[in-house]
Each structure stands twice: as structure tokens, then as C-alpha cells.
Amino acid sequence: MHPEILRLMNAQRGHEMRTRAHQARLVKMIRSARRGHHRPDEADEFVLPPIPDYVDGTFHTDGTGQAPVAQRAA
């Protein structure tokens, strides 16, 4: 068979296979959406663990941004 005809046949087959793959991907997305597997409004939220304020792992709780005077003197 002539090389140019083979090239055209391969190009046509490649295009058909890409089209079928795209259609299959669309069907999969539609089925997933119908089943409710992908719900962006109910996405898991990232929870940041609390970070200690001091090196020893304690947390500052009075809300003023400074340690109480009794603790600073100690």
C-alpha cells in the first residue's frame, strides 16, 4: 500500500480513537455527577492544627498579645 494512504488511514484512526476517548470521559463525568460523587459545595475543608505560641508548647489565652505580668517576672 502507498505510504501516503497508510499515513492518512493512521491519522483517521487516531482521530477516531481520540474522539471515542473524549466521549467516554464525558460519559464518565456525567455518571459521576449523577451519582453525586463530586460535590464541590460539600468538599472537605482543610483543618489547620493549633500552633503553640511558645517554645514549650503552651498557648497564649488572654487575648491581649502579651504574657501576664506575673508570668513575665518568673
mmCIF file of the N, C-alpha and C atoms, coordinates in Angstrom:
data_MODEL
# 
_entry.id   MODEL 
# 
loop_
_atom_site.group_PDB 
_atom_site.id 
_atom_site.type_symbol 
_atom_site.label_atom_id 
_atom_site.label_alt_id 
_atom_site.label_comp_id 
_atom_site.label_asym_id 
_atom_site.label_entity_id 
_atom_site.label_seq_id 
_atom_site.pdbx_PDB_ins_code 
_atom_site.Cartn_x 
_atom_site.Cartn_y 
_atom_site.Cartn_z 
_atom_site.occupancy 
_atom_site.B_iso_or_equiv 
_atom_site.pdbx_formal_charge 
_atom_site.auth_seq_id 
_atom_site.auth_comp_id 
_atom_site.auth_asym_id 
_atom_site.auth_atom_id 
_atom_site.pdbx_PDB_model_num 
ATOM 1   N N  . MET A 1 1  ? 0.855   -1.175 0.000  1.00 0.00 ? 1  MET A N  1 
ATOM 2   C CA . MET A 1 1  ? 0.000   0.000  0.000  1.00 0.00 ? 1  MET A CA 1 
ATOM 3   C C  . MET A 1 1  ? 0.901   1.238  0.000  1.00 0.00 ? 1  MET A C  1 
ATOM 4   N N  . HIS A 1 2  ? 0.403   2.291  -0.603 1.00 0.00 ? 2  HIS A N  1 
ATOM 5   C CA . HIS A 1 2  ? 1.191   3.510  -0.731 1.00 0.00 ? 2  HIS A CA 1 
ATOM 6   C C  . HIS A 1 2  ? 1.380   4.156  0.656  1.00 0.00 ? 2  HIS A C  1 
ATOM 7   N N  . PRO A 1 3  ? 2.574   4.658  0.935  1.00 0.00 ? 3  PRO A N  1 
ATOM 8   C CA . PRO A 1 3  ? 2.851   5.253  2.253  1.00 0.00 ? 3  PRO A CA 1 
ATOM 9   C C  . PRO A 1 3  ? 1.933   6.421  2.613  1.00 0.00 ? 3  PRO A C  1 
ATOM 10  N N  . GLU A 1 4  ? 1.536   7.207  1.626  1.00 0.00 ? 4  GLU A N  1 
ATOM 11  C CA . GLU A 1 4  ? 0.659   8.348  1.914  1.00 0.00 ? 4  GLU A CA 1 
ATOM 12  C C  . GLU A 1 4  ? -0.729  7.871  2.336  1.00 0.00 ? 4  GLU A C  1 
ATOM 13  N N  . ILE A 1 5  ? -1.208  6.819  1.726  1.00 0.00 ? 5  ILE A N  1 
ATOM 14  C CA . ILE A 1 5  ? -2.511  6.259  2.098  1.00 0.00 ? 5  ILE A CA 1 
ATOM 15  C C  . ILE A 1 5  ? -2.438  5.694  3.516  1.00 0.00 ? 5  ILE A C  1 
ATOM 16  N N  . LEU A 1 6  ? -1.356  5.001  3.843  1.00 0.00 ? 6  LEU A N  1 
ATOM 17  C CA . LEU A 1 6  ? -1.170  4.476  5.201  1.00 0.00 ? 6  LEU A CA 1 
ATOM 18  C C  . LEU A 1 6  ? -1.156  5.607  6.231  1.00 0.00 ? 6  LEU A C  1 
ATOM 19  N N  . ARG A 1 7  ? -0.472  6.699  5.905  1.00 0.00 ? 7  ARG A N  1 
ATOM 20  C CA . ARG A 1 7  ? -0.414  7.836  6.823  1.00 0.00 ? 7  ARG A CA 1 
ATOM 21  C C  . ARG A 1 7  ? -1.803  8.425  7.048  1.00 0.00 ? 7  ARG A C  1 
ATOM 22  N N  . LEU A 1 8  ? -2.571  8.593  5.988  1.00 0.00 ? 8  LEU A N  1 
ATOM 23  C CA . LEU A 1 8  ? -3.922  9.127  6.114  1.00 0.00 ? 8  LEU A CA 1 
ATOM 24  C C  . LEU A 1 8  ? -4.834  8.181  6.910  1.00 0.00 ? 8  LEU A C  1 
ATOM 25  N N  . MET A 1 9  ? -4.702  6.885  6.690  1.00 0.00 ? 9  MET A N  1 
ATOM 26  C CA . MET A 1 9  ? -5.509  5.912  7.431  1.00 0.00 ? 9  MET A CA 1 
ATOM 27  C C  . MET A 1 9  ? -5.168  5.945  8.920  1.00 0.00 ? 9  MET A C  1 
ATOM 28  N N  . ASN A 1 10 ? -3.867  6.031  9.221  1.00 0.00 ? 10 ASN A N  1 
ATOM 29  C CA . ASN A 1 10 ? -3.449  6.118  10.622 1.00 0.00 ? 10 ASN A CA 1 
ATOM 30  C C  . ASN A 1 10 ? -3.919  7.408  11.274 1.00 0.00 ? 10 ASN A C  1 
ATOM 31  N N  . ALA A 1 11 ? -3.881  8.515  10.542 1.00 0.00 ? 11 ALA A N  1 
ATOM 32  C CA . ALA A 1 11 ? -4.352  9.792  11.075 1.00 0.00 ? 11 ALA A CA 1 
ATOM 33  C C  . ALA A 1 11 ? -5.854  9.729  11.349 1.00 0.00 ? 11 ALA A C  1 
ATOM 34  N N  . GLN A 1 12 ? -6.603  9.101  10.433 1.00 0.00 ? 12 GLN A N  1 
ATOM 35  C CA . GLN A 1 12 ? -8.043  8.980  10.623 1.00 0.00 ? 12 GLN A CA 1 
ATOM 36  C C  . GLN A 1 12 ? -8.357  8.105  11.827 1.00 0.00 ? 12 GLN A C  1 
ATOM 37  N N  . ARG A 1 13 ? -7.650  7.001  11.956 1.00 0.00 ? 13 ARG A N  1 
ATOM 38  C CA . ARG A 1 13 ? -7.884  6.111  13.097 1.00 0.00 ? 13 ARG A CA 1 
ATOM 39  C C  . ARG A 1 13 ? -7.528  6.794  14.406 1.00 0.00 ? 13 ARG A C  1 
ATOM 40  N N  . GLY A 1 14 ? -6.423  7.537  14.429 1.00 0.00 ? 14 GLY A N  1 
ATOM 41  C CA . GLY A 1 14 ? -6.030  8.269  15.624 1.00 0.00 ? 14 GLY A CA 1 
ATOM 42  C C  . GLY A 1 14 ? -7.086  9.296  16.027 1.00 0.00 ? 14 GLY A C  1 
ATOM 43  N N  . HIS A 1 15 ? -7.636  9.989  15.054 1.00 0.00 ? 15 HIS A N  1 
ATOM 44  C CA . HIS A 1 15 ? -8.686  10.975 15.331 1.00 0.00 ? 15 HIS A CA 1 
ATOM 45  C C  . HIS A 1 15 ? -9.923  10.290 15.899 1.00 0.00 ? 15 HIS A C  1 
ATOM 46  N N  . GLU A 1 16 ? -10.301 9.152  15.305 1.00 0.00 ? 16 GLU A N  1 
ATOM 47  C CA . GLU A 1 16 ? -11.467 8.413  15.797 1.00 0.00 ? 16 GLU A CA 1 
ATOM 48  C C  . GLU A 1 16 ? -11.255 7.912  17.224 1.00 0.00 ? 16 GLU A C  1 
ATOM 49  N N  . MET A 1 17 ? -10.063 7.440  17.527 1.00 0.00 ? 17 MET A N  1 
ATOM 50  C CA . MET A 1 17 ? -9.774  6.933  18.873 1.00 0.00 ? 17 MET A CA 1 
ATOM 51  C C  . MET A 1 17 ? -9.794  8.070  19.897 1.00 0.00 ? 17 MET A C  1 
ATOM 52  N N  . ARG A 1 18 ? -9.245  9.230  19.542 1.00 0.00 ? 18 ARG A N  1 
ATOM 53  C CA . ARG A 1 18 ? -9.287  10.377 20.450 1.00 0.00 ? 18 ARG A CA 1 
ATOM 54  C C  . ARG A 1 18 ? -10.725 10.834 20.698 1.00 0.00 ? 18 ARG A C  1 
ATOM 55  N N  . THR A 1 19 ? -11.552 10.814 19.643 1.00 0.00 ? 19 THR A N  1 
ATOM 56  C CA . THR A 1 19 ? -12.955 11.197 19.790 1.00 0.00 ? 19 THR A CA 1 
ATOM 57  C C  . THR A 1 19 ? -13.680 10.226 20.708 1.00 0.00 ? 19 THR A C  1 
ATOM 58  N N  . ARG A 1 20 ? -13.432 8.919  20.546 1.00 0.00 ? 20 ARG A N  1 
ATOM 59  C CA . ARG A 1 20 ? -14.067 7.922  21.405 1.00 0.00 ? 20 ARG A CA 1 
ATOM 60  C C  . ARG A 1 20 ? -13.622 8.084  22.854 1.00 0.00 ? 20 ARG A C  1 
ATOM 61  N N  . ALA A 1 21 ? -12.347 8.364  23.064 1.00 0.00 ? 21 ALA A N  1 
ATOM 62  C CA . ALA A 1 21 ? -11.840 8.549  24.424 1.00 0.00 ? 21 ALA A CA 1 
ATOM 63  C C  . ALA A 1 21 ? -12.467 9.790  25.061 1.00 0.00 ? 21 ALA A C  1 
ATOM 64  N N  . HIS A 1 22 ? -12.625 10.852 24.290 1.00 0.00 ? 22 HIS A N  1 
ATOM 65  C CA . HIS A 1 22 ? -13.243 12.071 24.809 1.00 0.00 ? 22 HIS A CA 1 
ATOM 66  C C  . HIS A 1 22 ? -14.705 11.814 25.183 1.00 0.00 ? 22 HIS A C  1 
ATOM 67  N N  . GLN A 1 23 ? -15.423 11.102 24.328 1.00 0.00 ? 23 GLN A N  1 
ATOM 68  C CA . GLN A 1 23 ? -16.822 10.778 24.621 1.00 0.00 ? 23 GLN A CA 1 
ATOM 69  C C  . GLN A 1 23 ? -16.926 9.899  25.863 1.00 0.00 ? 23 GLN A C  1 
ATOM 70  N N  . ALA A 1 24 ? -16.041 8.938  26.002 1.00 0.00 ? 24 ALA A N  1 
ATOM 71  C CA . ALA A 1 24 ? -16.066 8.055  27.173 1.00 0.00 ? 24 ALA A CA 1 
ATOM 72  C C  . ALA A 1 24 ? -15.781 8.853  28.445 1.00 0.00 ? 24 ALA A C  1 
ATOM 73  N N  . ARG A 1 25 ? -14.863 9.806  28.363 1.00 0.00 ? 25 ARG A N  1 
ATOM 74  C CA . ARG A 1 25 ? -14.549 10.654 29.518 1.00 0.00 ? 25 ARG A CA 1 
ATOM 75  C C  . ARG A 1 25 ? -15.757 11.514 29.904 1.00 0.00 ? 25 ARG A C  1 
ATOM 76  N N  . LEU A 1 26 ? -16.473 12.042 28.901 1.00 0.00 ? 26 LEU A N  1 
ATOM 77  C CA . LEU A 1 26 ? -17.673 12.825 29.175 1.00 0.00 ? 26 LEU A CA 1 
ATOM 78  C C  . LEU A 1 26 ? -18.752 11.966 29.836 1.00 0.00 ? 26 LEU A C  1 
ATOM 79  N N  . VAL A 1 27 ? -18.945 10.751 29.337 1.00 0.00 ? 27 VAL A N  1 
ATOM 80  C CA . VAL A 1 27 ? -19.942 9.849  29.922 1.00 0.00 ? 27 VAL A CA 1 
ATOM 81  C C  . VAL A 1 27 ? -19.594 9.541  31.366 1.00 0.00 ? 27 VAL A C  1 
ATOM 82  N N  . LYS A 1 28 ? -18.325 9.308  31.630 1.00 0.00 ? 28 LYS A N  1 
ATOM 83  C CA . LYS A 1 28 ? -17.884 9.008  32.997 1.00 0.00 ? 28 LYS A CA 1 
ATOM 84  C C  . LYS A 1 28 ? -18.132 10.197 33.920 1.00 0.00 ? 28 LYS A C  1 
ATOM 85  N N  . MET A 1 29 ? -17.856 11.406 33.438 1.00 0.00 ? 29 MET A N  1 
ATOM 86  C CA . MET A 1 29 ? -18.092 12.600 34.250 1.00 0.00 ? 29 MET A CA 1 
ATOM 87  C C  . MET A 1 29 ? -19.585 12.788 34.527 1.00 0.00 ? 29 MET A C  1 
ATOM 88  N N  . ILE A 1 30 ? -20.421 12.544 33.528 1.00 0.00 ? 30 ILE A N  1 
ATOM 89  C CA . ILE A 1 30 ? -21.873 12.695 33.706 1.00 0.00 ? 30 ILE A CA 1 
ATOM 90  C C  . ILE A 1 30 ? -22.396 11.674 34.701 1.00 0.00 ? 30 ILE A C  1 
ATOM 91  N N  . ARG A 1 31 ? -21.951 10.432 34.585 1.00 0.00 ? 31 ARG A N  1 
ATOM 92  C CA . ARG A 1 31 ? -22.393 9.392  35.521 1.00 0.00 ? 31 ARG A CA 1 
ATOM 93  C C  . ARG A 1 31 ? -21.946 9.722  36.944 1.00 0.00 ? 31 ARG A C  1 
ATOM 94  N N  . SER A 1 32 ? -20.735 10.198 37.079 1.00 0.00 ? 32 SER A N  1 
ATOM 95  C CA . SER A 1 32 ? -20.228 10.562 38.397 1.00 0.00 ? 32 SER A CA 1 
ATOM 96  C C  . SER A 1 32 ? -21.037 11.715 38.986 1.00 0.00 ? 32 SER A C  1 
ATOM 97  N N  . ALA A 1 33 ? -21.384 12.688 38.150 1.00 0.00 ? 33 ALA A N  1 
ATOM 98  C CA . ALA A 1 33 ? -22.168 13.826 38.628 1.00 0.00 ? 33 ALA A CA 1 
ATOM 99  C C  . ALA A 1 33 ? -23.568 13.390 39.034 1.00 0.00 ? 33 ALA A C  1 
ATOM 100 N N  . ARG A 1 34 ? -24.149 12.467 38.285 1.00 0.00 ? 34 ARG A N  1 
ATOM 101 C CA . ARG A 1 34 ? -25.486 11.978 38.622 1.00 0.00 ? 34 ARG A CA 1 
ATOM 102 C C  . ARG A 1 34 ? -25.490 11.229 39.945 1.00 0.00 ? 34 ARG A C  1 
ATOM 103 N N  . ARG A 1 35 ? -24.425 10.501 40.214 1.00 0.00 ? 35 ARG A N  1 
ATOM 104 C CA . ARG A 1 35 ? -24.331 9.742  41.458 1.00 0.00 ? 35 ARG A CA 1 
ATOM 105 C C  . ARG A 1 35 ? -23.949 10.629 42.635 1.00 0.00 ? 35 ARG A C  1 
ATOM 106 N N  . GLY A 1 36 ? -23.479 11.820 42.349 1.00 0.00 ? 36 GLY A N  1 
ATOM 107 C CA . GLY A 1 36 ? -23.126 12.758 43.402 1.00 0.00 ? 36 GLY A CA 1 
ATOM 108 C C  . GLY A 1 36 ? -21.768 12.514 44.016 1.00 0.00 ? 36 GLY A C  1 
ATOM 109 N N  . HIS A 1 37 ? -20.861 11.922 43.268 1.00 0.00 ? 37 HIS A N  1 
ATOM 110 C CA . HIS A 1 37 ? -19.524 11.649 43.810 1.00 0.00 ? 37 HIS A CA 1 
ATOM 111 C C  . HIS A 1 37 ? -18.685 12.904 43.932 1.00 0.00 ? 37 HIS A C  1 
ATOM 112 N N  . HIS A 1 38 ? -18.972 13.884 43.118 1.00 0.00 ? 38 HIS A N  1 
ATOM 113 C CA . HIS A 1 38 ? -18.156 15.105 43.139 1.00 0.00 ? 38 HIS A CA 1 
ATOM 114 C C  . HIS A 1 38 ? -19.074 16.282 43.474 1.00 0.00 ? 38 HIS A C  1 
ATOM 115 N N  . ARG A 1 39 ? -19.039 16.686 44.720 1.00 0.00 ? 39 ARG A N  1 
ATOM 116 C CA . ARG A 1 39 ? -19.855 17.811 45.166 1.00 0.00 ? 39 ARG A CA 1 
ATOM 117 C C  . ARG A 1 39 ? -18.939 18.894 45.717 1.00 0.00 ? 39 ARG A C  1 
ATOM 118 N N  . PRO A 1 40 ? -18.649 19.918 44.924 1.00 0.00 ? 40 PRO A N  1 
ATOM 119 C CA . PRO A 1 40 ? -17.712 20.942 45.392 1.00 0.00 ? 40 PRO A CA 1 
ATOM 120 C C  . PRO A 1 40 ? -18.221 21.731 46.589 1.00 0.00 ? 40 PRO A C  1 
ATOM 121 N N  . ASP A 1 41 ? -19.558 21.842 46.782 1.00 0.00 ? 41 ASP A N  1 
ATOM 122 C CA . ASP A 1 41 ? -20.067 22.604 47.913 1.00 0.00 ? 41 ASP A CA 1 
ATOM 123 C C  . ASP A 1 41 ? -19.891 21.859 49.229 1.00 0.00 ? 41 ASP A C  1 
ATOM 124 N N  . GLU A 1 42 ? -19.699 20.548 49.166 1.00 0.00 ? 42 GLU A N  1 
ATOM 125 C CA . GLU A 1 42 ? -19.506 19.752 50.367 1.00 0.00 ? 42 GLU A CA 1 
ATOM 126 C C  . GLU A 1 42 ? -18.073 19.211 50.459 1.00 0.00 ? 42 GLU A C  1 
ATOM 127 N N  . ALA A 1 43 ? -17.140 19.929 49.885 1.00 0.00 ? 43 ALA A N  1 
ATOM 128 C CA . ALA A 1 43 ? -15.758 19.482 49.867 1.00 0.00 ? 43 ALA A CA 1 
ATOM 129 C C  . ALA A 1 43 ? -15.183 19.473 51.284 1.00 0.00 ? 43 ALA A C  1 
ATOM 130 N N  . ASP A 1 44 ? -14.262 18.570 51.502 1.00 0.00 ? 44 ASP A N  1 
ATOM 131 C CA . ASP A 1 44 ? -13.598 18.515 52.797 1.00 0.00 ? 44 ASP A CA 1 
ATOM 132 C C  . ASP A 1 44 ? -12.787 19.785 52.999 1.00 0.00 ? 44 ASP A C  1 
ATOM 133 N N  . GLU A 1 45 ? -12.917 20.356 54.172 1.00 0.00 ? 45 GLU A N  1 
ATOM 134 C CA . GLU A 1 45 ? -12.164 21.567 54.464 1.00 0.00 ? 45 GLU A CA 1 
ATOM 135 C C  . GLU A 1 45 ? -10.845 21.195 55.126 1.00 0.00 ? 45 GLU A C  1 
ATOM 136 N N  . PHE A 1 46 ? -9.827  21.962 54.826 1.00 0.00 ? 46 PHE A N  1 
ATOM 137 C CA . PHE A 1 46 ? -8.524  21.747 55.423 1.00 0.00 ? 46 PHE A CA 1 
ATOM 138 C C  . PHE A 1 46 ? -8.551  22.311 56.838 1.00 0.00 ? 46 PHE A C  1 
ATOM 139 N N  . VAL A 1 47 ? -8.188  21.491 57.790 1.00 0.00 ? 47 VAL A N  1 
ATOM 140 C CA . VAL A 1 47 ? -8.190  21.913 59.185 1.00 0.00 ? 47 VAL A CA 1 
ATOM 141 C C  . VAL A 1 47 ? -6.745  22.119 59.605 1.00 0.00 ? 47 VAL A C  1 
ATOM 142 N N  . LEU A 1 48 ? -6.434  23.342 59.991 1.00 0.00 ? 48 LEU A N  1 
ATOM 143 C CA . LEU A 1 48 ? -5.090  23.681 60.425 1.00 0.00 ? 48 LEU A CA 1 
ATOM 144 C C  . LEU A 1 48 ? -4.955  23.358 61.904 1.00 0.00 ? 48 LEU A C  1 
ATOM 145 N N  . PRO A 1 49 ? -3.985  22.545 62.280 1.00 0.00 ? 49 PRO A N  1 
ATOM 146 C CA . PRO A 1 49 ? -3.808  22.237 63.701 1.00 0.00 ? 49 PRO A CA 1 
ATOM 147 C C  . PRO A 1 49 ? -3.360  23.483 64.455 1.00 0.00 ? 49 PRO A C  1 
ATOM 148 N N  . PRO A 1 50 ? -3.715  23.581 65.729 1.00 0.00 ? 50 PRO A N  1 
ATOM 149 C CA . PRO A 1 50 ? -3.296  24.755 66.501 1.00 0.00 ? 50 PRO A CA 1 
ATOM 150 C C  . PRO A 1 50 ? -1.773  24.796 66.637 1.00 0.00 ? 50 PRO A C  1 
ATOM 151 N N  . ILE A 1 51 ? -1.242  25.994 66.517 1.00 0.00 ? 51 ILE A N  1 
ATOM 152 C CA . ILE A 1 51 ? 0.207   26.185 66.611 1.00 0.00 ? 51 ILE A CA 1 
ATOM 153 C C  . ILE A 1 51 ? 0.502   26.837 67.952 1.00 0.00 ? 51 ILE A C  1 
ATOM 154 N N  . PRO A 1 52 ? 1.375   26.242 68.770 1.00 0.00 ? 52 PRO A N  1 
ATOM 155 C CA . PRO A 1 52 ? 1.668   26.816 70.085 1.00 0.00 ? 52 PRO A CA 1 
ATOM 156 C C  . PRO A 1 52 ? 2.319   28.193 69.958 1.00 0.00 ? 52 PRO A C  1 
ATOM 157 N N  . ASP A 1 53 ? 2.005   29.048 70.955 1.00 0.00 ? 53 ASP A N  1 
ATOM 158 C CA . ASP A 1 53 ? 2.569   30.393 70.966 1.00 0.00 ? 53 ASP A CA 1 
ATOM 159 C C  . ASP A 1 53 ? 4.000   30.415 71.493 1.00 0.00 ? 53 ASP A C  1 
ATOM 160 N N  . TYR A 1 54 ? 4.327   29.464 72.318 1.00 0.00 ? 54 TYR A N  1 
ATOM 161 C CA . TYR A 1 54 ? 5.637   29.457 72.965 1.00 0.00 ? 54 TYR A CA 1 
ATOM 162 C C  . TYR A 1 54 ? 6.383   28.171 72.629 1.00 0.00 ? 54 TYR A C  1 
ATOM 163 N N  . VAL A 1 55 ? 7.688   28.203 72.873 1.00 0.00 ? 55 VAL A N  1 
ATOM 164 C CA . VAL A 1 55 ? 8.548   27.070 72.552 1.00 0.00 ? 55 VAL A CA 1 
ATOM 165 C C  . VAL A 1 55 ? 8.169   25.832 73.353 1.00 0.00 ? 55 VAL A C  1 
ATOM 166 N N  . ASP A 1 56 ? 7.697   26.009 74.594 1.00 0.00 ? 56 ASP A N  1 
ATOM 167 C CA . ASP A 1 56 ? 7.369   24.851 75.420 1.00 0.00 ? 56 ASP A CA 1 
ATOM 168 C C  . ASP A 1 56 ? 6.025   24.219 75.050 1.00 0.00 ? 56 ASP A C  1 
ATOM 169 N N  . GLY A 1 57 ? 5.311   24.765 74.051 1.00 0.00 ? 57 GLY A N  1 
ATOM 170 C CA . GLY A 1 57 ? 4.071   24.173 73.584 1.00 0.00 ? 57 GLY A CA 1 
ATOM 171 C C  . GLY A 1 57 ? 2.827   24.731 74.236 1.00 0.00 ? 57 GLY A C  1 
ATOM 172 N N  . THR A 1 58 ? 2.936   25.779 75.033 1.00 0.00 ? 58 THR A N  1 
ATOM 173 C CA . THR A 1 58 ? 1.761   26.365 75.668 1.00 0.00 ? 58 THR A CA 1 
ATOM 174 C C  . THR A 1 58 ? 1.115   27.380 74.730 1.00 0.00 ? 58 THR A C  1 
ATOM 175 N N  . PHE A 1 59 ? -0.121  27.706 75.025 1.00 0.00 ? 59 PHE A N  1 
ATOM 176 C CA . PHE A 1 59 ? -0.881  28.635 74.209 1.00 0.00 ? 59 PHE A CA 1 
ATOM 177 C C  . PHE A 1 59 ? -1.191  29.897 74.985 1.00 0.00 ? 59 PHE A C  1 
ATOM 178 N N  . HIS A 1 60 ? -1.172  31.004 74.303 1.00 0.00 ? 60 HIS A N  1 
ATOM 179 C CA . HIS A 1 60 ? -1.491  32.297 74.892 1.00 0.00 ? 60 HIS A CA 1 
ATOM 180 C C  . HIS A 1 60 ? -3.012  32.438 74.883 1.00 0.00 ? 60 HIS A C  1 
ATOM 181 N N  . THR A 1 61 ? -3.647  32.633 76.052 1.00 0.00 ? 61 THR A N  1 
ATOM 182 C CA . THR A 1 61 ? -5.107  32.584 76.118 1.00 0.00 ? 61 THR A CA 1 
ATOM 183 C C  . THR A 1 61 ? -5.785  33.880 76.527 1.00 0.00 ? 61 THR A C  1 
ATOM 184 N N  . ASP A 1 62 ? -5.078  34.911 77.007 1.00 0.00 ? 62 ASP A N  1 
ATOM 185 C CA . ASP A 1 62 ? -5.775  36.102 77.490 1.00 0.00 ? 62 ASP A CA 1 
ATOM 186 C C  . ASP A 1 62 ? -6.194  37.052 76.367 1.00 0.00 ? 62 ASP A C  1 
ATOM 187 N N  . GLY A 1 63 ? -5.666  36.911 75.150 1.00 0.00 ? 63 GLY A N  1 
ATOM 188 C CA . GLY A 1 63 ? -6.115  37.677 74.005 1.00 0.00 ? 63 GLY A CA 1 
ATOM 189 C C  . GLY A 1 63 ? -5.499  39.034 73.847 1.00 0.00 ? 63 GLY A C  1 
ATOM 190 N N  . THR A 1 64 ? -4.621  39.501 74.748 1.00 0.00 ? 64 THR A N  1 
ATOM 191 C CA . THR A 1 64 ? -4.032  40.829 74.648 1.00 0.00 ? 64 THR A CA 1 
ATOM 192 C C  . THR A 1 64 ? -2.758  40.840 73.809 1.00 0.00 ? 64 THR A C  1 
ATOM 193 N N  . GLY A 1 65 ? -2.178  39.700 73.602 1.00 0.00 ? 65 GLY A N  1 
ATOM 194 C CA . GLY A 1 65 ? -0.946  39.644 72.817 1.00 0.00 ? 65 GLY A CA 1 
ATOM 195 C C  . GLY A 1 65 ? 0.298   39.688 73.667 1.00 0.00 ? 65 GLY A C  1 
ATOM 196 N N  . GLN A 1 66 ? 0.145   39.869 74.990 1.00 0.00 ? 66 GLN A N  1 
ATOM 197 C CA . GLN A 1 66 ? 1.296   39.881 75.887 1.00 0.00 ? 66 GLN A CA 1 
ATOM 198 C C  . GLN A 1 66 ? 1.059   38.899 77.001 1.00 0.00 ? 66 GLN A C  1 
ATOM 199 N N  . ALA A 1 67 ? 2.125   38.371 77.535 1.00 0.00 ? 67 ALA A N  1 
ATOM 200 C CA . ALA A 1 67 ? 2.002   37.459 78.665 1.00 0.00 ? 67 ALA A CA 1 
ATOM 201 C C  . ALA A 1 67 ? 1.631   38.253 79.908 1.00 0.00 ? 67 ALA A C  1 
ATOM 202 N N  . PRO A 1 68 ? 0.901   37.689 80.848 1.00 0.00 ? 68 PRO A N  1 
ATOM 203 C CA . PRO A 1 68 ? 0.575   38.390 82.103 1.00 0.00 ? 68 PRO A CA 1 
ATOM 204 C C  . PRO A 1 68 ? 1.843   38.763 82.855 1.00 0.00 ? 68 PRO A C  1 
ATOM 205 N N  . VAL A 1 69 ? 1.771   39.826 83.659 1.00 0.00 ? 69 VAL A N  1 
ATOM 206 C CA . VAL A 1 69 ? 2.922   40.345 84.364 1.00 0.00 ? 69 VAL A CA 1 
ATOM 207 C C  . VAL A 1 69 ? 3.500   39.305 85.323 1.00 0.00 ? 69 VAL A C  1 
ATOM 208 N N  . ALA A 1 70 ? 2.679   38.542 86.006 1.00 0.00 ? 70 ALA A N  1 
ATOM 209 C CA . ALA A 1 70 ? 3.154   37.537 86.953 1.00 0.00 ? 70 ALA A CA 1 
ATOM 210 C C  . ALA A 1 70 ? 3.982   36.475 86.244 1.00 0.00 ? 70 ALA A C  1 
ATOM 211 N N  . GLN A 1 71 ? 3.623   36.098 85.057 1.00 0.00 ? 71 GLN A N  1 
ATOM 212 C CA . GLN A 1 71 ? 4.381   35.072 84.337 1.00 0.00 ? 71 GLN A CA 1 
ATOM 213 C C  . GLN A 1 71 ? 5.667   35.629 83.749 1.00 0.00 ? 71 GLN A C  1 
ATOM 214 N N  . ARG A 1 72 ? 5.675   36.907 83.362 1.00 0.00 ? 72 ARG A N  1 
ATOM 215 C CA . ARG A 1 72 ? 6.885   37.503 82.807 1.00 0.00 ? 72 ARG A CA 1 
ATOM 216 C C  . ARG A 1 72 ? 7.988   37.621 83.851 1.00 0.00 ? 72 ARG A C  1 
ATOM 217 N N  . ALA A 1 73 ? 7.618   37.872 85.094 1.00 0.00 ? 73 ALA A N  1 
ATOM 218 C CA . ALA A 1 73 ? 8.617   38.038 86.149 1.00 0.00 ? 73 ALA A CA 1 
ATOM 219 C C  . ALA A 1 73 ? 9.219   36.695 86.556 1.00 0.00 ? 73 ALA A C  1 
ATOM 220 N N  . ALA A 1 74 ? 8.539   35.619 86.336 1.00 0.00 ? 74 ALA A N  1 
ATOM 221 C CA . ALA A 1 74 ? 9.012   34.304 86.779 1.00 0.00 ? 74 ALA A CA 1 
ATOM 222 C C  . ALA A 1 74 ? 10.098  33.748 85.955 1.00 0.00 ? 74 ALA A C  1 
# 
